[in-house]
Amino acid sequence: MQQVRKVVAKEFEAVNQLIIDQLHSNVPLVENIGHYIVDAGGKRMRPMLALISGGACGNLNKDHLTLAAVIEFIHTATLLHDDVVDISTLRRGRPTANAEWGNAPSVLVGDFLYTRAFQLLVSIGNMEVMTLMSEVTNTIAEGEVLQLTKAGDPNTTEEDYFEVIKNKTAVLFAAATACGAILAGSKQQEIDRFYQYGLDLGLAFQLVDDVLDYEGNAEEMGKNVGDDLAEGKPTLPLIYTMKQGSQEDATLVYDAISNKSIDQLSHVISAVQRCDALTYTKQLAQQKSQAAAAIINDCKDSPYKESLIRLAHLAVSRNS
């Protein structure tokens, strides 16, 4: 990841400063919570994608810096809202904002970040970018609601699952890369190529996230193993186990999802591993990663292109 970030190190530093500057508010609590979650770090993969995509399209400019901040604010807002909905207590190895300040402040500061993102979008002054970002933000909200309706539903299908992760996660990756191409002045074919790259990368990223929930290390991930099960989320490893596992294992997982319970977590993990559900999920993640790398391979050779290809591989080889 350090090698990837190096290609836009100067711009990335400027984006971080812009994010800090744009957290300014006359209400201290807004700044306190905003800084708390932004300072927690994370990979900042989505804003980095906006920068690298602009470079790969041959015209990384100042508007890309603003776009990157927009992407990070929207992502951060979703995290604040997610943690309230999921009643999460740990993110990136620290207590969540809702655990520190309560649900109401977290939701309202999330709203602040959404609106600040759109203020920044207006300052870019590109209607094509504004249109895509508004559509994507709406889709993310729909994805959150769809995921909520599927929580505790063991009859969720693999198709349902992919619809959730596409809307909730992958479309923001796609928006980052496509808008990066738009601001570089790319033609529609190139914009579409970068949108598909981001979509495939986002899907691969989420698939690996869902694997790590059953074989990851809590310290490395910055969240508790089994959190998804505790929230009754029927992720792909669980869906596959219910479909391909033994009747006993399928019933075990079915009941755990229905009851949103981690009482049998160790047994659920064993069941998931027994029927190779994690291997299956990893294979699909690898397919999406390879598709992302392949679609970007026709771009003009540059350090930016190499970084995008490297990111596709990193999405499936990480531990957190």
C-alpha positions in Angstrom: 0.0 0.0 0.0 2.9 2.3 0.7 4.2 1.8 -2.8 0.8 2.6 -4.2 0.4 5.7 -2.2 3.9 6.9 -3.2 2.7 7.7 -6.7 0.4 10.4 -5.4 2.2 11.2 -2.1 2.2 14.9 -2.6 -1.4 15.1 -3.7 -2.5 12.7 -0.9 -0.9 15.0 1.7 -2.8 17.9 0.3 -6.0 15.9 0.4 -5.4 15.1 4.1 -4.9 18.8 4.8 -8.1 19.7 2.9 -10.1 17.2 4.9 -8.9 18.7 8.1 -9.6 22.2 6.9 -13.1 21.3 5.8 -14.0 19.7 9.2 -14.2 23.3 10.5 -17.5 24.0 12.2 -18.8 26.6 14.6 -20.2 23.8 16.7 -17.3 22.1 18.6 -18.9 18.7 18.9 -19.0 18.5 15.1 -15.3 19.0 14.9 -14.6 16.7 17.8 -16.4 13.8 16.3 -15.3 14.6 12.8 -11.6 14.6 13.8 -12.0 11.5 15.9 -13.2 9.3 13.1 -11.0 10.9 10.3 -7.9 10.8 12.5 -8.5 7.1 13.1 -6.9 6.7 9.7 -7.7 3.6 7.7 -6.5 2.9 4.2 -8.1 5.9 2.6 -8.3 3.7 -0.5 -11.3 5.5 -2.0 -9.9 9.0 -2.1 -6.6 7.5 -3.3 -8.4 5.9 -6.2 -9.8 9.3 -7.3 -6.2 10.7 -7.4 -4.6 7.7 -9.1 -7.4 7.4 -11.7 -6.9 11.0 -12.7 -3.2 10.3 -13.1 -3.8 7.2 -15.1 -6.0 9.2 -17.5 -3.2 11.7 -18.0 -4.5 14.7 -16.1 -4.3 14.8 -12.3 -5.3 18.3 -11.3 -6.5 20.3 -8.3 -10.2 19.2 -8.8 -9.1 15.7 -8.1 -7.9 16.8 -4.6 -11.4 18.2 -3.9 -13.0 15.0 -5.3 -10.9 12.9 -3.0 -12.0 14.8 0.0 -15.6 14.5 -1.1 -15.2 10.7 -1.4 -13.7 10.4 2.0 -16.4 12.5 3.7 -19.1 10.4 2.1 -17.4 7.2 3.2 -16.8 8.6 6.7 -20.5 9.6 7.0 -21.6 6.0 6.0 -19.3 4.7 8.7 -20.8 6.9 11.4 -24.3 5.8 10.4 -23.3 2.2 10.0 -22.0 2.0 13.5 -25.2 3.3 14.9 -27.4 0.9 12.9 -25.1 -2.0 13.7 -24.6 -1.0 17.4 -20.9 -1.4 16.8 -18.4 -0.6 19.6 -15.1 -1.0 17.8 -13.7 0.3 14.5 -10.1 0.6 13.4 -9.0 -0.6 16.8 -10.8 2.2 18.7 -14.2 2.7 20.3 -16.7 3.9 17.7 -18.0 7.5 17.8 -21.4 6.3 18.9 -19.7 4.4 21.8 -17.9 7.6 22.8 -20.6 10.2 22.2 -23.8 8.4 21.7 -26.0 7.6 18.7 -27.7 11.0 18.1 -24.4 13.0 17.8 -23.0 10.3 15.5 -25.9 10.4 13.2 -26.0 14.2 13.1 -22.3 14.6 12.4 -22.7 12.0 9.7 -25.3 14.3 8.2 -22.8 17.2 8.5 -20.2 15.3 6.5 -22.7 14.4 3.8 -23.7 18.0 3.3 -20.1 19.2 3.5 -19.2 16.7 0.8 -21.9 18.2 -1.5 -20.7 21.8 -0.7 -17.3 20.7 -2.0 -18.9 19.1 -5.0 -20.5 22.3 -5.9 -17.1 24.1 -5.7 -15.8 21.7 -8.4 -18.5 22.9 -10.7 -18.7 19.7 -12.9 -22.3 18.7 -13.5 -21.4 15.2 -14.7 -19.5 14.5 -11.5 -22.3 16.1 -9.4 -24.8 13.8 -11.2 -22.8 10.6 -10.7 -22.0 11.4 -7.0 -25.6 12.2 -6.1 -26.8 9.0 -7.8 -24.2 6.9 -6.1 -24.9 8.5 -2.6 -28.5 7.7 -3.1 -27.7 4.1 -4.1 -25.5 3.7 -1.0 -28.4 4.7 1.2 -30.6 2.2 -0.6 -27.9 -0.4 -0.1 -27.9 0.3 3.6 -31.7 -0.1 3.9 -31.6 -3.3 1.8 -28.9 -4.7 4.1 -31.1 -3.8 7.1 -34.0 -5.7 5.6 -31.9 -8.8 5.1 -30.4 -8.8 8.6 -31.7 -11.8 10.5 -33.0 -13.4 7.2 -31.3 -16.7 6.6 -33.2 -17.1 3.3 -31.1 -14.4 1.7 -29.8 -15.6 -1.7 -26.3 -15.1 -3.2 -27.9 -12.7 -5.7 -29.4 -10.7 -2.8 -26.0 -10.6 -1.2 -24.2 -9.2 -4.3 -26.9 -6.6 -4.7 -26.3 -5.4 -1.1 -22.5 -5.2 -1.4 -22.6 -3.6 -4.9 -24.9 -0.9 -3.6 -23.4 -0.5 -0.2 -19.7 -0.7 -0.9 -18.7 -1.2 -4.6 -20.4 1.8 -6.1 -18.4 4.3 -4.1 -15.2 2.7 -5.4 -16.7 3.0 -8.9 -17.6 6.6 -8.4 -14.1 7.5 -7.2 -12.5 6.0 -10.3 -15.1 7.2 -12.8 -15.1 10.7 -11.5 -11.4 10.7 -11.5 -11.6 9.9 -15.2 -14.2 12.6 -15.8 -12.2 15.3 -14.2 -9.2 14.3 -16.3 -11.3 15.0 -19.4 -11.6 11.4 -20.5 -14.0 10.2 -23.2 -17.1 8.1 -22.2 -15.5 4.8 -23.1 -12.6 5.5 -20.7 -15.0 6.7 -18.0 -17.0 3.5 -18.3 -13.8 1.4 -18.1 -12.8 3.1 -14.9 -16.3 2.8 -13.4 -16.2 -1.0 -14.1 -12.7 -1.2 -12.6 -13.8 0.5 -9.4 -16.9 -1.7 -9.2 -15.0 -5.0 -9.5 -12.4 -3.7 -7.1 -15.1 -2.8 -4.6 -16.7 -6.2 -4.9 -13.4 -7.9 -4.3 -12.7 -5.7 -1.3 -16.0 -6.5 0.3 -15.8 -10.3 -0.4 -12.4 -10.4 1.4 -13.9 -8.3 4.3 -16.5 -11.0 4.7 -13.9 -13.7 4.7 -11.9 -11.9 7.4 -14.9 -11.8 9.7 -14.5 -15.6 10.1 -10.7 -16.0 9.9 -9.2 -12.6 10.6 -7.4 -11.3 13.7 -9.4 -8.8 15.7 -6.3 -6.7 16.5 -5.3 -6.5 12.8 -8.8 -5.8 11.6 -9.6 -3.2 14.2 -13.0 -4.9 14.8 -14.3 -7.9 16.6 -14.3 -11.3 14.7 -18.0 -12.4 14.4 -19.4 -8.9 14.3 -21.4 -9.6 11.1 -22.9 -12.7 12.6 -23.9 -10.8 15.8 -25.8 -8.4 13.5 -27.5 -11.2 11.7 -25.8 -10.3 8.3 -26.1 -13.2 5.9 -22.8 -12.8 4.2 -21.6 -15.1 1.4 -19.6 -17.6 3.6 -22.8 -18.2 5.6 -25.1 -18.3 2.5 -22.7 -20.9 0.9 -22.6 -23.0 4.1 -26.4 -23.2 4.3 -26.5 -24.2 0.7 -23.5 -26.6 0.4 -22.9 -27.7 4.0 -24.3 -30.7 5.9 -27.8 -30.4 7.2 -26.4 -30.0 10.7 -24.1 -27.2 9.7 -26.8 -25.5 7.6 -29.2 -25.6 10.6 -26.5 -24.2 12.9 -25.9 -21.2 10.6 -29.6 -20.7 9.9 -30.4 -20.4 13.6 -27.4 -18.1 14.3 -28.5 -15.7 11.6 -32.2 -15.8 12.6 -31.3 -15.1 16.3 -28.4 -12.7 15.5 -26.4 -14.7 17.9 -22.7 -15.4 18.3 -23.2 -17.9 21.1 -22.2 -20.7 18.7 -19.5 -18.6 16.9 -16.7 -21.2 17.2 -19.0 -23.8 15.8 -20.2 -21.6 13.0 -16.6 -20.8 12.1 -15.9 -24.5 12.0 -18.9 -25.2 9.8 -17.9 -22.4 7.4 -14.4 -23.8 7.1 -15.6 -27.4 6.9 -17.6 -26.9 3.6 -14.9 -24.6 2.1 -17.2 -21.5 2.1 -14.2 -19.2 2.7 -12.3 -20.8 -0.2 -15.4 -20.2 -2.4 -15.7 -16.6 -1.3 -11.9 -16.0 -1.8 -12.2 -17.5 -5.3 -15.0 -15.0 -6.3 -12.9 -12.2 -4.8 -10.0 -13.3 -6.9 -12.1 -13.3 -10.0 -13.3 -9.8 -9.4 -9.7 -8.7 -8.6 -8.5 -10.2 -11.9 -11.3 -8.6 -13.8 -10.4 -5.2 -12.4 -6.7 -5.6 -13.3 -7.6 -6.8 -16.8 -10.0 -4.0 -17.6 -7.3 -1.4 -16.7 -4.5 -3.2 -18.6 -5.3 -1.5 -21.9 -4.6 1.9 -20.4 -1.4 3.8 -21.3 1.6 2.5 -19.3 2.4 4.7 -16.3 3.1 4.4 -12.6 -0.5 5.3 -12.0 -1.7 2.3 -14.1 0.7 0.0 -12.2 -0.7 1.3 -8.9 -4.3 0.5 -10.0 -3.2 -3.0 -11.0 -1.3 -3.4 -7.7 -4.4 -2.2 -5.8 -6.5 -4.9 -7.4 -4.1 -7.6 -6.2 -3.8 -6.0 -2.7 -7.6 -6.1 -2.3 -7.4 -9.9 -2.0 -4.1 -10.4 -0.3 -4.7 -8.2 2.8 -5.2 -9.3 6.4 -7.3 -6.2 7.5 
